[in-house]
């Protein structure tokens, strides 16, 4: 007999005090107050202005919500930049340097 929660997507438009944010919903541009869920606080997930988030709302109070997920940003780069794993073995050592 759990409560039915509404899951919607929105965008963070302001960071308020504590773990409270002002979120604008995507489908109807409605603004509401949202706080971080316990899992996001526990795992130190950082939310900033402009982030896309998924919120859970109680159908009886449509002015408050809980941020339950931070959505990944869509990138337009077709080819992501190559990762550098540091210098190759022996390439960083100077030719006259003594071996370790």
HUNORZI-V47977 format. One record per helix or strand. SS is the DSSP state (hx for helix, st for strand). FROM is the first residue (numbers start at 1). LEN is the number of residues. If there is no record, write none. Layout:
# HUNORZI-V47977
ss=SS from=FROM len=LEN
ss=SS from=FROM len=LEN
This chain:
# HUNORZI-V47977
ss=st from=5 len=11
ss=st from=20 len=6
ss=st from=31 len=6
ss=hx from=38 len=5
ss=st from=52 len=7
ss=st from=61 len=10
